Amino acid sequence: MPSPVLEVRGLKKHFVVRRGLFGRESAWVKAVDGVDFAIHPGETLGLIGESGCGKTTTSKLILLQETPTAGSIAFEGRDIAGLAGAELMAYRRAVQVVFQDPFSSLSPRMRVRDIIAEPLEIHTDLARAAIDERVGQVLELVGLTRDVAPLFPHEFSGGQRQRVAIARALATDTRLIVLDEPVSALDVSVRAQIINQLEHLQRTLGVSYLFIGHDLATVAHISHRIAVMYLGKIVESADSDALCARPMHPYTKALFAAALPSRPGDRTESGTIVGEIPSPLSLPTGCRFHPRCPSAMPVCSEAEPSLQRREGAGLVACHLY
């Protein structure tokens, strides 16, 4: 297997909470608390979990929008923590992001031509004619025509705007794209079109994806592997087919039980969880999921489980196994 494009080891991000008159440190929010994963060339890793589990913070750490508290992020074998100058610019060219809402992520005052050309103007020394040609190329790659370049974002549908956002991410010969809920704001029929387009681009260009989402059906369809996060930790990871066929962690089972079935009669309530996510300021002892787990045992509140090889392939952190 080729070396990973991105390798995350022991990644942590703890936010200090300050209270009182003098802003004393009173607690820590452990948004990401020891995460490991790797993404290989041409591969999609799906990252799923409830809101507040640390998915977006993980993406911000990869995009250098936040500084890790501990751990490392290596891109093509090199730790990104020490990047500066030309090397930092090269990393930003290679790693791009597509956000959830294309309407808010695209400037309403800029034409599509200028939106896509902006990273080329910042990161390359191409002449204007070469930039215009590249803009036309990426528009065609995402299923749009070159003649839409003079238009403004409000003149497009939601799906077309997301295609423009993807074209901007691809403009600089990107090798990894962080897709942060890229289709959740779109109609169901349009979601399928965008997912198919992303898969086509991956086959054509060999680009890798970190796909962050809530919709299990979408994540399972596009991902080669899936990692499940809960309160800052990965509790289970496996190949997409294996995880969907046999989820093992009670939290993963609960996510699948809560998802809408393809047929109403298929729905099952087994593994359903109750209660709210614990406060990140006061995490449970032992397994963080045990207060909501239908299979909790005494040991679950005493010792935190570590990731172990699950049946078949992958990893699971649960005292049941």
C-alpha positions, 0 to 999 in steps of 0.5 A, spaced: 500 500 500 502 506 498 504 511 503 499 515 506 497 522 503 495 524 510 497 521 517 494 523 524 497 521 530 495 522 537 492 528 535 489 533 541 485 539 541 483 542 548 480 549 549 481 552 556 475 555 559 476 561 563 472 564 568 472 569 574 474 576 575 481 575 573 480 570 567 483 564 571 483 557 567 477 553 570 476 547 566 478 544 559 474 542 553 477 536 550 474 537 543 479 532 540 482 527 545 487 522 542 485 521 534 489 517 529 487 515 522 490 515 515 488 517 508 491 514 502 492 517 495 485 516 492 481 514 498 475 517 502 475 517 509 468 518 512 468 521 519 461 521 522 458 522 529 453 527 533 454 534 533 459 536 538 463 530 537 470 533 534 469 532 527 469 540 525 475 541 530 479 535 527 478 538 520 480 545 522 487 542 525 488 539 518 487 546 515 491 549 520 486 554 522 487 551 529 494 549 533 494 542 536 495 541 543 498 535 542 500 529 537 502 530 530 499 531 523 503 529 517 502 530 510 506 526 505 510 524 510 512 531 513 509 534 519 505 540 518 507 543 524 514 546 522 511 548 515 513 556 514 514 560 508 514 557 501 513 550 504 507 552 508 504 555 501 505 549 498 501 545 503 495 550 502 495 549 495 495 541 496 490 541 501 483 545 500 476 545 503 469 545 501 464 547 506 457 546 507 453 552 505 456 554 498 452 561 498 455 563 504 462 560 502 462 564 495 463 571 495 457 575 492 461 580 490 465 576 485 464 573 479 465 565 478 471 567 474 475 571 479 472 566 485 476 560 482 482 564 479 483 567 486 487 561 489 491 561 482 493 568 483 495 567 490 499 561 489 502 561 482 505 566 477 501 564 471 499 569 466 492 571 466 491 567 459 493 561 463 489 562 469 483 563 465 484 557 461 485 553 468 478 556 470 475 553 464 478 547 465 476 546 472 469 548 470 468 543 465 471 538 470 465 539 475 460 539 470 459 546 468 461 550 462 466 555 461 461 560 459 458 561 466 465 564 468 462 571 468 456 570 472 455 571 480 454 566 485 446 568 486 445 566 479 446 559 480 442 554 483 445 550 490 448 544 486 451 549 481 454 553 487 457 547 490 460 545 483 463 552 483 466 551 490 469 544 488 472 547 482 475 553 486 478 547 491 481 543 485 484 549 481 491 549 484 492 541 483 489 539 490 491 532 493 487 532 499 480 536 500 476 536 506 469 536 505 465 539 511 458 536 510 458 538 502 451 536 501 447 537 507 444 543 505 442 541 498 436 537 495 436 529 495 436 529 488 442 534 487 446 531 493 446 524 488 449 528 483 454 532 487 456 525 490 457 522 483 461 528 481 466 527 487 467 520 485 468 521 478 473 527 480 477 522 484 477 516 479 480 522 474 484 526 478 486 521 484 485 526 489 483 524 496 477 526 501 476 527 508 468 527 508 465 529 514 457 528 515 451 526 519 448 522 513 450 515 514 447 513 507 451 518 504 458 517 508 457 510 507 456 511 499 462 515 498 467 513 503 472 507 502 473 507 510 469 510 516 471 513 522 466 514 528 467 519 533 464 520 540 466 526 544 473 527 541 475 520 540 474 515 535 470 509 538 470 505 531 473 505 524 473 500 519 472 499 511 465 502 509 462 495 507 464 492 513 462 497 518 455 498 515 454 490 514 456 489 522 457 495 526 460 493 533 460 499 538 454 500 541 454 508 539 455 506 532 449 501 532 445 507 535 447 511 529 445 506 524 438 505 528 437 512 528 438 513 521 432 512 516 431 506 513 430 504 505 423 501 507 419 503 513 418 496 515 426 495 516 427 500 521 429 497 528 429 500 535 435 495 537 441 499 540 437 506 541 440 510 545 437 515 550 439 521 554 443 527 552 451 528 550 455 529 556 457 536 557 464 536 555 466 540 561 465 534 565 466 528 561 464 521 564 469 517 567 471 510 564 468 509 557 465 516 555 459 513 552 457 509 558 451 513 561 447 512 554 449 505 552 444 500 553 450 495 554 453 498 559 457 494 564 460 496 571 467 496 568 465 501 563 465 506 568 471 505 571 476 504 565 477 507 558 477 502 553 482 502 548 482 501 540 482 493 539 482 489 532 475 488 531 472 482 528 474 482 520 478 488 519 478 495 523 478 497 530 473 498 536 474 501 543 469 497 547 469 493 553 464 488 550 470 485 545 
